[in-house]
């Protein structure tokens, strides 16, 4: 089993910055990638970024240049740096991890709320 714990959410003014963290623990062998989804009020959950086992990051096109995903492999932690945030970035941010087990398994964190005020 894998456990994911997010932190760093909160209230921020438009134009500001926020850094989310996600710590993974448990059986982490065969990790494929880790990343983030977010769910805005009244909308479906959308994928926003991932970082793979080779430390290559991929982003939702509309977020390139504002969001940066990095990893501290020694601490099994990923960080989502969010800059120049707008009210449209408001939502619950979920960390996930995909592992290659008998099948591809996806684990989720509990989510952290980000609220951007205008």
Secondary structure, DSSP 8 states (H G I E B T S, - for coil): -EEEEEE--EEEETT--EEEEEEEEE--TTEEEEEEEEE-TTS-EEEEEEEETT--EEE-GGGBTTEEEEEEGGGTEEEEEE-S--GGG-EEEEEEEEEESSSEEEEE---EEEEEE-
